[in-house]
Amino acid sequence: MEMNILRNEKEELELETDSLTMVEILRVYLNKDSAVIFAAWKREHPTKKPVLLVKTKGKSAKKAVEEAVSEITKDLEKVEEEFKKMK
């Protein structure tokens, strides 16, 4: 999966990705963070890639995305462990 940073300011980040699933999961996890004041994505047209906009207060937007990715990874590892136990 590829992510391109379109704009990176201290408390605002705009990134483009090729996965609707990933951008939606990121949005959900980012909105759980109290330092994130806005996290949403848009897609101008079905042939275009989705763009995620993140705005924060008191934390860099890039750090918030990194932490969200880390939380997603931890949760997926838990799901994988539980799945392996289901034999």
mmCIF file as gemmi writes it, N, C-alpha and C atoms, coordinates in Angstrom:
data_model
loop_
_atom_site.group_PDB
_atom_site.id
_atom_site.type_symbol
_atom_site.label_atom_id
_atom_site.label_alt_id
_atom_site.label_comp_id
_atom_site.label_asym_id
_atom_site.label_entity_id
_atom_site.label_seq_id
_atom_site.pdbx_PDB_ins_code
_atom_site.Cartn_x
_atom_site.Cartn_y
_atom_site.Cartn_z
_atom_site.occupancy
_atom_site.B_iso_or_equiv
_atom_site.pdbx_formal_charge
_atom_site.auth_seq_id
_atom_site.auth_asym_id
_atom_site.pdbx_PDB_model_num
ATOM 1 N N . MET Axp A 1 ? 0.841 -1.178 0 1 0 ? 1 A 1
ATOM 2 C CA . MET Axp A 1 ? 0 0 0 1 0 ? 1 A 1
ATOM 3 C C . MET Axp A 1 ? 0.883 1.237 0 1 0 ? 1 A 1
ATOM 4 N N . GLU Axp A 2 ? 0.483 2.184 -0.777 1 0 ? 2 A 1
ATOM 5 C CA . GLU Axp A 2 ? 1.261 3.406 -0.927 1 0 ? 2 A 1
ATOM 6 C C . GLU Axp A 2 ? 0.528 4.589 -0.323 1 0 ? 2 A 1
ATOM 7 N N . MET Axp A 3 ? 1.267 5.429 0.412 1 0 ? 3 A 1
ATOM 8 C CA . MET Axp A 3 ? 0.718 6.669 0.959 1 0 ? 3 A 1
ATOM 9 C C . MET Axp A 3 ? 1.632 7.815 0.541 1 0 ? 3 A 1
ATOM 10 N N . ASN Axp A 4 ? 1.026 8.869 0.055 1 0 ? 4 A 1
ATOM 11 C CA . ASN Axp A 4 ? 1.786 10.057 -0.334 1 0 ? 4 A 1
ATOM 12 C C . ASN Axp A 4 ? 1.338 11.233 0.523 1 0 ? 4 A 1
ATOM 13 N N . ILE Axp A 5 ? 2.288 11.895 1.146 1 0 ? 5 A 1
ATOM 14 C CA . ILE Axp A 5 ? 1.973 13.088 1.93 1 0 ? 5 A 1
ATOM 15 C C . ILE Axp A 5 ? 1.864 14.262 0.969 1 0 ? 5 A 1
ATOM 16 N N . LEU Axp A 6 ? 0.694 14.868 0.935 1 0 ? 6 A 1
ATOM 17 C CA . LEU Axp A 6 ? 0.457 16.011 0.06 1 0 ? 6 A 1
ATOM 18 C C . LEU Axp A 6 ? 0.793 17.328 0.75 1 0 ? 6 A 1
ATOM 19 N N . ARG Axp A 7 ? 0.541 17.367 2.066 1 0 ? 7 A 1
ATOM 20 C CA . ARG Axp A 7 ? 0.836 18.568 2.847 1 0 ? 7 A 1
ATOM 21 C C . ARG Axp A 7 ? 1.163 18.13 4.261 1 0 ? 7 A 1
ATOM 22 N N . ASN Axp A 8 ? 2.259 18.665 4.809 1 0 ? 8 A 1
ATOM 23 C CA . ASN Axp A 8 ? 2.666 18.3 6.155 1 0 ? 8 A 1
ATOM 24 C C . ASN Axp A 8 ? 3.061 19.552 6.922 1 0 ? 8 A 1
ATOM 25 N N . GLU Axp A 9 ? 2.119 20.034 7.716 1 0 ? 9 A 1
ATOM 26 C CA . GLU Axp A 9 ? 2.389 21.16 8.601 1 0 ? 9 A 1
ATOM 27 C C . GLU Axp A 9 ? 2.323 20.623 10.024 1 0 ? 9 A 1
ATOM 28 N N . LYS Axp A 10 ? 2.722 21.41 10.994 1 0 ? 10 A 1
ATOM 29 C CA . LYS Axp A 10 ? 2.792 20.92 12.364 1 0 ? 10 A 1
ATOM 30 C C . LYS Axp A 10 ? 1.495 20.273 12.831 1 0 ? 10 A 1
ATOM 31 N N . GLU Axp A 11 ? 0.398 20.973 12.711 1 0 ? 11 A 1
ATOM 32 C CA . GLU Axp A 11 ? -0.867 20.453 13.226 1 0 ? 11 A 1
ATOM 33 C C . GLU Axp A 11 ? -1.873 20.134 12.121 1 0 ? 11 A 1
ATOM 34 N N . GLU Axp A 12 ? -1.386 19.96 10.905 1 0 ? 12 A 1
ATOM 35 C CA . GLU Axp A 12 ? -2.269 19.61 9.796 1 0 ? 12 A 1
ATOM 36 C C . GLU Axp A 12 ? -1.515 18.741 8.796 1 0 ? 12 A 1
ATOM 37 N N . LEU Axp A 13 ? -2.149 17.657 8.411 1 0 ? 13 A 1
ATOM 38 C CA . LEU Axp A 13 ? -1.535 16.707 7.483 1 0 ? 13 A 1
ATOM 39 C C . LEU Axp A 13 ? -2.576 16.271 6.47 1 0 ? 13 A 1
ATOM 40 N N . GLU Axp A 14 ? -2.154 16.21 5.232 1 0 ? 14 A 1
ATOM 41 C CA . GLU Axp A 14 ? -3.025 15.73 4.171 1 0 ? 14 A 1
ATOM 42 C C . GLU Axp A 14 ? -2.268 14.628 3.443 1 0 ? 14 A 1
ATOM 43 N N . LEU Axp A 15 ? -2.869 13.435 3.39 1 0 ? 15 A 1
ATOM 44 C CA . LEU Axp A 15 ? -2.197 12.34 2.709 1 0 ? 15 A 1
ATOM 45 C C . LEU Axp A 15 ? -3.137 11.6 1.789 1 0 ? 15 A 1
ATOM 46 N N . GLU Axp A 16 ? -2.545 11.046 0.746 1 0 ? 16 A 1
ATOM 47 C CA . GLU Axp A 16 ? -3.284 10.323 -0.276 1 0 ? 16 A 1
ATOM 48 C C . GLU Axp A 16 ? -2.877 8.861 -0.222 1 0 ? 16 A 1
ATOM 49 N N . THR Axp A 17 ? -3.854 7.986 -0.33 1 0 ? 17 A 1
ATOM 50 C CA . THR Axp A 17 ? -3.573 6.556 -0.318 1 0 ? 17 A 1
ATOM 51 C C . THR Axp A 17 ? -4.419 5.876 -1.39 1 0 ? 17 A 1
ATOM 52 N N . ASP Axp A 18 ? -4.073 4.657 -1.724 1 0 ? 18 A 1
ATOM 53 C CA . ASP Axp A 18 ? -4.821 3.955 -2.765 1 0 ? 18 A 1
ATOM 54 C C . ASP Axp A 18 ? -5.869 3.012 -2.188 1 0 ? 18 A 1
ATOM 55 N N . SER Axp A 19 ? -6.071 3.041 -0.86 1 0 ? 19 A 1
ATOM 56 C CA . SER Axp A 19 ? -6.978 2.102 -0.218 1 0 ? 19 A 1
ATOM 57 C C . SER Axp A 19 ? -8.097 2.815 0.54 1 0 ? 19 A 1
ATOM 58 N N . LEU Axp A 20 ? -9.331 2.613 0.093 1 0 ? 20 A 1
ATOM 59 C CA . LEU Axp A 20 ? -10.477 3.17 0.815 1 0 ? 20 A 1
ATOM 60 C C . LEU Axp A 20 ? -10.604 2.545 2.202 1 0 ? 20 A 1
ATOM 61 N N . THR Axp A 21 ? -10.309 1.269 2.292 1 0 ? 21 A 1
ATOM 62 C CA . THR Axp A 21 ? -10.402 0.576 3.578 1 0 ? 21 A 1
ATOM 63 C C . THR Axp A 21 ? -9.437 1.181 4.583 1 0 ? 21 A 1
ATOM 64 N N . MET Axp A 22 ? -8.19 1.367 4.182 1 0 ? 22 A 1
ATOM 65 C CA . MET Axp A 22 ? -7.184 1.886 5.106 1 0 ? 22 A 1
ATOM 66 C C . MET Axp A 22 ? -7.489 3.32 5.533 1 0 ? 22 A 1
ATOM 67 N N . VAL Axp A 23 ? -7.93 4.14 4.607 1 0 ? 23 A 1
ATOM 68 C CA . VAL Axp A 23 ? -8.211 5.534 4.948 1 0 ? 23 A 1
ATOM 69 C C . VAL Axp A 23 ? -9.395 5.62 5.922 1 0 ? 23 A 1
ATOM 70 N N . GLU Axp A 24 ? -10.368 4.725 5.791 1 0 ? 24 A 1
ATOM 71 C CA . GLU Axp A 24 ? -11.505 4.721 6.715 1 0 ? 24 A 1
ATOM 72 C C . GLU Axp A 24 ? -11.088 4.224 8.1 1 0 ? 24 A 1
ATOM 73 N N . ILE Axp A 25 ? -10.272 3.179 8.15 1 0 ? 25 A 1
ATOM 74 C CA . ILE Axp A 25 ? -9.78 2.686 9.44 1 0 ? 25 A 1
ATOM 75 C C . ILE Axp A 25 ? -8.936 3.755 10.133 1 0 ? 25 A 1
ATOM 76 N N . LEU Axp A 26 ? -8.086 4.416 9.389 1 0 ? 26 A 1
ATOM 77 C CA . LEU Axp A 26 ? -7.278 5.506 9.963 1 0 ? 26 A 1
ATOM 78 C C . LEU Axp A 26 ? -8.173 6.602 10.521 1 0 ? 26 A 1
ATOM 79 N N . ARG Axp A 27 ? -9.208 6.969 9.791 1 0 ? 27 A 1
ATOM 80 C CA . ARG Axp A 27 ? -10.125 8.015 10.251 1 0 ? 27 A 1
ATOM 81 C C . ARG Axp A 27 ? -10.751 7.628 11.587 1 0 ? 27 A 1
ATOM 82 N N . VAL Axp A 28 ? -11.203 6.392 11.701 1 0 ? 28 A 1
ATOM 83 C CA . VAL Axp A 28 ? -11.842 5.927 12.929 1 0 ? 28 A 1
ATOM 84 C C . VAL Axp A 28 ? -10.861 5.998 14.102 1 0 ? 28 A 1
ATOM 85 N N . TYR Axp A 29 ? -9.661 5.485 13.917 1 0 ? 29 A 1
ATOM 86 C CA . TYR Axp A 29 ? -8.675 5.479 15 1 0 ? 29 A 1
ATOM 87 C C . TYR Axp A 29 ? -8.205 6.895 15.335 1 0 ? 29 A 1
ATOM 88 N N . LEU Axp A 30 ? -8.042 7.746 14.341 1 0 ? 30 A 1
ATOM 89 C CA . LEU Axp A 30 ? -7.624 9.119 14.607 1 0 ? 30 A 1
ATOM 90 C C . LEU Axp A 30 ? -8.672 9.866 15.424 1 0 ? 30 A 1
ATOM 91 N N . ASN Axp A 31 ? -9.935 9.614 15.161 1 0 ? 31 A 1
ATOM 92 C CA . ASN Axp A 31 ? -10.995 10.309 15.894 1 0 ? 31 A 1
ATOM 93 C C . ASN Axp A 31 ? -11.108 9.85 17.341 1 0 ? 31 A 1
ATOM 94 N N . LYS Axp A 32 ? -10.43 8.782 17.721 1 0 ? 32 A 1
ATOM 95 C CA . LYS Axp A 32 ? -10.375 8.352 19.118 1 0 ? 32 A 1
ATOM 96 C C . LYS Axp A 32 ? -9.343 9.161 19.91 1 0 ? 32 A 1
ATOM 97 N N . ASP Axp A 33 ? -8.432 9.813 19.226 1 0 ? 33 A 1
ATOM 98 C CA . ASP Axp A 33 ? -7.345 10.58 19.848 1 0 ? 33 A 1
ATOM 99 C C . ASP Axp A 33 ? -7.871 11.957 20.258 1 0 ? 33 A 1
ATOM 100 N N . SER Axp A 34 ? -7.718 12.305 21.524 1 0 ? 34 A 1
ATOM 101 C CA . SER Axp A 34 ? -8.234 13.592 22.019 1 0 ? 34 A 1
ATOM 102 C C . SER Axp A 34 ? -7.497 14.799 21.425 1 0 ? 34 A 1
ATOM 103 N N . ALA Axp A 35 ? -6.291 14.603 20.91 1 0 ? 35 A 1
ATOM 104 C CA . ALA Axp A 35 ? -5.544 15.706 20.303 1 0 ? 35 A 1
ATOM 105 C C . ALA Axp A 35 ? -5.98 15.964 18.859 1 0 ? 35 A 1
ATOM 106 N N . VAL Axp A 36 ? -6.714 15.048 18.284 1 0 ? 36 A 1
ATOM 107 C CA . VAL Axp A 36 ? -7.191 15.208 16.904 1 0 ? 36 A 1
ATOM 108 C C . VAL Axp A 36 ? -8.516 15.959 16.941 1 0 ? 36 A 1
ATOM 109 N N . ILE Axp A 37 ? -8.533 17.108 16.281 1 0 ? 37 A 1
ATOM 110 C CA . ILE Axp A 37 ? -9.766 17.904 16.261 1 0 ? 37 A 1
ATOM 111 C C . ILE Axp A 37 ? -10.565 17.663 14.982 1 0 ? 37 A 1
ATOM 112 N N . PHE Axp A 38 ? -9.92 17.089 13.959 1 0 ? 38 A 1
ATOM 113 C CA . PHE Axp A 38 ? -10.608 16.794 12.706 1 0 ? 38 A 1
ATOM 114 C C . PHE Axp A 38 ? -9.856 15.703 11.967 1 0 ? 38 A 1
ATOM 115 N N . ALA Axp A 39 ? -10.568 14.687 11.54 1 0 ? 39 A 1
ATOM 116 C CA . ALA Axp A 39 ? -9.999 13.639 10.697 1 0 ? 39 A 1
ATOM 117 C C . ALA Axp A 39 ? -11.1 13.146 9.775 1 0 ? 39 A 1
ATOM 118 N N . ALA Axp A 40 ? -10.922 13.366 8.494 1 0 ? 40 A 1
ATOM 119 C CA . ALA Axp A 40 ? -11.914 12.937 7.508 1 0 ? 40 A 1
ATOM 120 C C . ALA Axp A 40 ? -11.22 12.739 6.168 1 0 ? 40 A 1
ATOM 121 N N . TRP Axp A 41 ? -11.865 11.955 5.324 1 0 ? 41 A 1
ATOM 122 C CA . TRP Axp A 41 ? -11.309 11.749 3.996 1 0 ? 41 A 1
ATOM 123 C C . TRP Axp A 41 ? -12.353 12.095 2.939 1 0 ? 41 A 1
ATOM 124 N N . LYS Axp A 42 ? -11.844 12.352 1.746 1 0 ? 42 A 1
ATOM 125 C CA . LYS Axp A 42 ? -12.723 12.632 0.619 1 0 ? 42 A 1
ATOM 126 C C . LYS Axp A 42 ? -12.1 12.028 -0.636 1 0 ? 42 A 1
ATOM 127 N N . ARG Axp A 43 ? -12.947 11.845 -1.619 1 0 ? 43 A 1
ATOM 128 C CA . ARG Axp A 43 ? -12.481 11.372 -2.92 1 0 ? 43 A 1
ATOM 129 C C . ARG Axp A 43 ? -13.256 12.162 -3.959 1 0 ? 43 A 1
ATOM 130 N N . GLU Axp A 44 ? -12.543 12.901 -4.748 1 0 ? 44 A 1
ATOM 131 C CA . GLU Axp A 44 ? -13.169 13.784 -5.733 1 0 ? 44 A 1
ATOM 132 C C . GLU Axp A 44 ? -13.986 13.019 -6.773 1 0 ? 44 A 1
ATOM 133 N N . HIS Axp A 45 ? -13.536 11.825 -7.117 1 0 ? 45 A 1
ATOM 134 C CA . HIS Axp A 45 ? -14.178 11.03 -8.161 1 0 ? 45 A 1
ATOM 135 C C . HIS Axp A 45 ? -13.787 9.577 -7.944 1 0 ? 45 A 1
ATOM 136 N N . PRO Axp A 46 ? -14.631 8.62 -8.308 1 0 ? 46 A 1
ATOM 137 C CA . PRO Axp A 46 ? -14.276 7.209 -8.101 1 0 ? 46 A 1
ATOM 138 C C . PRO Axp A 46 ? -12.956 6.775 -8.751 1 0 ? 46 A 1
ATOM 139 N N . THR Axp A 47 ? -12.516 7.503 -9.745 1 0 ? 47 A 1
ATOM 140 C CA . THR Axp A 47 ? -11.234 7.161 -10.373 1 0 ? 47 A 1
ATOM 141 C C . THR Axp A 47 ? -10.044 7.787 -9.652 1 0 ? 47 A 1
ATOM 142 N N . LYS Axp A 48 ? -10.313 8.642 -8.683 1 0 ? 48 A 1
ATOM 143 C CA . LYS Axp A 48 ? -9.251 9.323 -7.923 1 0 ? 48 A 1
ATOM 144 C C . LYS Axp A 48 ? -8.99 8.596 -6.606 1 0 ? 48 A 1
ATOM 145 N N . LYS Axp A 49 ? -7.801 8.799 -6.069 1 0 ? 49 A 1
ATOM 146 C CA . LYS Axp A 49 ? -7.44 8.209 -4.78 1 0 ? 49 A 1
ATOM 147 C C . LYS Axp A 49 ? -8.034 9.043 -3.647 1 0 ? 49 A 1
ATOM 148 N N . PRO Axp A 50 ? -8.398 8.4 -2.526 1 0 ? 50 A 1
ATOM 149 C CA . PRO Axp A 50 ? -8.918 9.16 -1.383 1 0 ? 50 A 1
ATOM 150 C C . PRO Axp A 50 ? -7.815 9.972 -0.704 1 0 ? 50 A 1
ATOM 151 N N . VAL Axp A 51 ? -8.207 11.108 -0.152 1 0 ? 51 A 1
ATOM 152 C CA . VAL Axp A 51 ? -7.277 11.997 0.548 1 0 ? 51 A 1
ATOM 153 C C . VAL Axp A 51 ? -7.783 12.168 1.974 1 0 ? 51 A 1
ATOM 154 N N . LEU Axp A 52 ? -6.902 11.926 2.941 1 0 ? 52 A 1
ATOM 155 C CA . LEU Axp A 52 ? -7.22 12.058 4.361 1 0 ? 52 A 1
ATOM 156 C C . LEU Axp A 52 ? -6.671 13.374 4.878 1 0 ? 52 A 1
ATOM 157 N N . LEU Axp A 53 ? -7.496 14.132 5.574 1 0 ? 53 A 1
ATOM 158 C CA . LEU Axp A 53 ? -7.082 15.39 6.196 1 0 ? 53 A 1
ATOM 159 C C . LEU Axp A 53 ? -7.153 15.216 7.702 1 0 ? 53 A 1
ATOM 160 N N . VAL Axp A 54 ? -6.049 15.54 8.37 1 0 ? 54 A 1
ATOM 161 C CA . VAL Axp A 54 ? -5.965 15.42 9.826 1 0 ? 54 A 1
ATOM 162 C C . VAL Axp A 54 ? -5.541 16.763 10.402 1 0 ? 54 A 1
ATOM 163 N N . LYS Axp A 55 ? -6.316 17.252 11.378 1 0 ? 55 A 1
ATOM 164 C CA . LYS Axp A 55 ? -5.969 18.483 12.089 1 0 ? 55 A 1
ATOM 165 C C . LYS Axp A 55 ? -5.893 18.146 13.567 1 0 ? 55 A 1
ATOM 166 N N . THR Axp A 56 ? -4.851 18.655 14.226 1 0 ? 56 A 1
ATOM 167 C CA . THR Axp A 56 ? -4.643 18.367 15.641 1 0 ? 56 A 1
ATOM 168 C C . THR Axp A 56 ? -4.437 19.649 16.432 1 0 ? 56 A 1
ATOM 169 N N . LYS Axp A 57 ? -4.436 19.482 17.747 1 0 ? 57 A 1
ATOM 170 C CA . LYS Axp A 57 ? -4.118 20.596 18.64 1 0 ? 57 A 1
ATOM 171 C C . LYS Axp A 57 ? -3.248 20.039 19.756 1 0 ? 57 A 1
ATOM 172 N N . GLY Axp A 58 ? -2.022 20.541 19.856 1 0 ? 58 A 1
ATOM 173 C CA . GLY Axp A 58 ? -1.114 20.117 20.909 1 0 ? 58 A 1
ATOM 174 C C . GLY Axp A 58 ? -0.252 18.915 20.563 1 0 ? 58 A 1
ATOM 175 N N . LYS Axp A 59 ? -0.408 18.379 19.392 1 0 ? 59 A 1
ATOM 176 C CA . LYS Axp A 59 ? 0.374 17.228 18.935 1 0 ? 59 A 1
ATOM 177 C C . LYS Axp A 59 ? 0.537 17.367 17.424 1 0 ? 59 A 1
ATOM 178 N N . SER Axp A 60 ? 1.669 16.94 16.901 1 0 ? 60 A 1
ATOM 179 C CA . SER Axp A 60 ? 1.825 17.026 15.451 1 0 ? 60 A 1
ATOM 180 C C . SER Axp A 60 ? 0.88 16.031 14.783 1 0 ? 60 A 1
ATOM 181 N N . ALA Axp A 61 ? 0.348 16.425 13.655 1 0 ? 61 A 1
ATOM 182 C CA . ALA Axp A 61 ? -0.589 15.568 12.923 1 0 ? 61 A 1
ATOM 183 C C . ALA Axp A 61 ? 0.108 14.292 12.46 1 0 ? 61 A 1
ATOM 184 N N . LYS Axp A 62 ? 1.358 14.401 12.072 1 0 ? 62 A 1
ATOM 185 C CA . LYS Axp A 62 ? 2.104 13.215 11.629 1 0 ? 62 A 1
ATOM 186 C C . LYS Axp A 62 ? 2.251 12.222 12.781 1 0 ? 62 A 1
ATOM 187 N N . LYS Axp A 63 ? 2.513 12.726 13.976 1 0 ? 63 A 1
ATOM 188 C CA . LYS Axp A 63 ? 2.634 11.871 15.163 1 0 ? 63 A 1
ATOM 189 C C . LYS Axp A 63 ? 1.305 11.179 15.448 1 0 ? 63 A 1
ATOM 190 N N . ALA Axp A 64 ? 0.201 11.891 15.294 1 0 ? 64 A 1
ATOM 191 C CA . ALA Axp A 64 ? -1.12 11.305 15.518 1 0 ? 64 A 1
ATOM 192 C C . ALA Axp A 64 ? -1.374 10.158 14.542 1 0 ? 64 A 1
ATOM 193 N N . VAL Axp A 65 ? -0.987 10.333 13.284 1 0 ? 65 A 1
ATOM 194 C CA . VAL Axp A 65 ? -1.152 9.269 12.288 1 0 ? 65 A 1
ATOM 195 C C . VAL Axp A 65 ? -0.26 8.084 12.635 1 0 ? 65 A 1
ATOM 196 N N . GLU Axp A 66 ? 0.97 8.352 13.025 1 0 ? 66 A 1
ATOM 197 C CA . GLU Axp A 66 ? 1.88 7.268 13.411 1 0 ? 66 A 1
ATOM 198 C C . GLU Axp A 66 ? 1.322 6.467 14.579 1 0 ? 66 A 1
ATOM 199 N N . GLU Axp A 67 ? 0.772 7.154 15.565 1 0 ? 67 A 1
ATOM 200 C CA . GLU Axp A 67 ? 0.186 6.467 16.722 1 0 ? 67 A 1
ATOM 201 C C . GLU Axp A 67 ? -1.054 5.666 16.323 1 0 ? 67 A 1
ATOM 202 N N . ALA Axp A 68 ? -1.854 6.202 15.426 1 0 ? 68 A 1
ATOM 203 C CA . ALA Axp A 68 ? -3.038 5.478 14.956 1 0 ? 68 A 1
ATOM 204 C C . ALA Axp A 68 ? -2.625 4.203 14.223 1 0 ? 68 A 1
ATOM 205 N N . VAL Axp A 69 ? -1.614 4.287 13.391 1 0 ? 69 A 1
ATOM 206 C CA . VAL Axp A 69 ? -1.115 3.107 12.673 1 0 ? 69 A 1
ATOM 207 C C . VAL Axp A 69 ? -0.602 2.072 13.666 1 0 ? 69 A 1
ATOM 208 N N . SER Axp A 70 ? 0.079 2.521 14.699 1 0 ? 70 A 1
ATOM 209 C CA . SER Axp A 70 ? 0.58 1.617 15.731 1 0 ? 70 A 1
ATOM 210 C C . SER Axp A 70 ? -0.569 0.907 16.448 1 0 ? 70 A 1
ATOM 211 N N . GLU Axp A 71 ? -1.629 1.643 16.782 1 0 ? 71 A 1
ATOM 212 C CA . GLU Axp A 71 ? -2.793 1.055 17.446 1 0 ? 71 A 1
ATOM 213 C C . GLU Axp A 71 ? -3.504 0.055 16.532 1 0 ? 71 A 1
ATOM 214 N N . ILE Axp A 72 ? -3.62 0.387 15.262 1 0 ? 72 A 1
ATOM 215 C CA . ILE Axp A 72 ? -4.24 -0.523 14.296 1 0 ? 72 A 1
ATOM 216 C C . ILE Axp A 72 ? -3.437 -1.821 14.224 1 0 ? 72 A 1
ATOM 217 N N . THR Axp A 73 ? -2.126 -1.701 14.176 1 0 ? 73 A 1
ATOM 218 C CA . THR Axp A 73 ? -1.247 -2.876 14.107 1 0 ? 73 A 1
ATOM 219 C C . THR Axp A 73 ? -1.427 -3.751 15.34 1 0 ? 73 A 1
ATOM 220 N N . LYS Axp A 74 ? -1.463 -3.144 16.52 1 0 ? 74 A 1
ATOM 221 C CA . LYS Axp A 74 ? -1.658 -3.908 17.762 1 0 ? 74 A 1
ATOM 222 C C . LYS Axp A 74 ? -2.987 -4.653 17.746 1 0 ? 74 A 1
ATOM 223 N N . ASP Axp A 75 ? -4.041 -3.969 17.325 1 0 ? 75 A 1
ATOM 224 C CA . ASP Axp A 75 ? -5.358 -4.601 17.285 1 0 ? 75 A 1
ATOM 225 C C . ASP Axp A 75 ? -5.399 -5.751 16.279 1 0 ? 75 A 1
ATOM 226 N N . LEU Axp A 76 ? -4.748 -5.58 15.154 1 0 ? 76 A 1
ATOM 227 C CA . LEU Axp A 76 ? -4.713 -6.657 14.158 1 0 ? 76 A 1
ATOM 228 C C . LEU Axp A 76 ? -3.927 -7.862 14.661 1 0 ? 76 A 1
ATOM 229 N N . GLU Axp A 77 ? -2.879 -7.607 15.422 1 0 ? 77 A 1
ATOM 230 C CA . GLU Axp A 77 ? -2.111 -8.711 15.999 1 0 ? 77 A 1
ATOM 231 C C . GLU Axp A 77 ? -2.961 -9.485 17 1 0 ? 77 A 1
ATOM 232 N N . LYS Axp A 78 ? -3.782 -8.781 17.781 1 0 ? 78 A 1
ATOM 233 C CA . LYS Axp A 78 ? -4.686 -9.443 18.73 1 0 ? 78 A 1
ATOM 234 C C . LYS Axp A 78 ? -5.7 -10.308 17.981 1 0 ? 78 A 1
ATOM 235 N N . VAL Axp A 79 ? -6.242 -9.783 16.904 1 0 ? 79 A 1
ATOM 236 C CA . VAL Axp A 79 ? -7.212 -10.534 16.105 1 0 ? 79 A 1
ATOM 237 C C . VAL Axp A 79 ? -6.549 -11.784 15.535 1 0 ? 79 A 1
ATOM 238 N N . GLU Axp A 80 ? -5.329 -11.639 15.053 1 0 ? 80 A 1
ATOM 239 C CA . GLU Axp A 80 ? -4.599 -12.783 14.497 1 0 ? 80 A 1
ATOM 240 C C . GLU Axp A 80 ? -4.376 -13.859 15.565 1 0 ? 80 A 1
ATOM 241 N N . GLU Axp A 81 ? -3.993 -13.451 16.771 1 0 ? 81 A 1
ATOM 242 C CA . GLU Axp A 81 ? -3.786 -14.41 17.863 1 0 ? 81 A 1
ATOM 243 C C . GLU Axp A 81 ? -5.072 -15.148 18.197 1 0 ? 81 A 1
ATOM 244 N N . GLU Axp A 82 ? -6.172 -14.41 18.285 1 0 ? 82 A 1
ATOM 245 C CA . GLU Axp A 82 ? -7.463 -15.02 18.586 1 0 ? 82 A 1
ATOM 246 C C . GLU Axp A 82 ? -7.89 -15.984 17.476 1 0 ? 82 A 1
ATOM 247 N N . PHE Axp A 83 ? -7.62 -15.616 16.244 1 0 ? 83 A 1
ATOM 248 C CA . PHE Axp A 83 ? -7.98 -16.469 15.114 1 0 ? 83 A 1
ATOM 249 C C . PHE Axp A 83 ? -7.202 -17.786 15.162 1 0 ? 83 A 1
ATOM 250 N N . LYS Axp A 84 ? -5.917 -17.694 15.513 1 0 ? 84 A 1
ATOM 251 C CA . LYS Axp A 84 ? -5.087 -18.903 15.584 1 0 ? 84 A 1
ATOM 252 C C . LYS Axp A 84 ? -5.552 -19.845 16.69 1 0 ? 84 A 1
ATOM 253 N N . LYS Axp A 85 ? -6.152 -19.302 17.743 1 0 ? 85 A 1
ATOM 254 C CA . LYS Axp A 85 ? -6.656 -20.122 18.854 1 0 ? 85 A 1
ATOM 255 C C . LYS Axp A 85 ? -7.937 -20.869 18.484 1 0 ? 85 A 1
ATOM 256 N N . MET Axp A 86 ? -8.597 -20.496 17.419 1 0 ? 86 A 1
ATOM 257 C CA . MET Axp A 86 ? -9.903 -21.041 17.057 1 0 ? 86 A 1
ATOM 258 C C . MET Axp A 86 ? -9.852 -22.408 16.369 1 0 ? 86 A 1
ATOM 259 N N . LYS Axp A 87 ? -8.774 -23.121 16.407 1 0 ? 87 A 1
ATOM 260 C CA . LYS Axp A 87 ? -8.675 -24.4 15.703 1 0 ? 87 A 1
ATOM 261 C C . LYS Axp A 87 ? -9.378 -25.498 16.363 1 0 ? 87 A 1
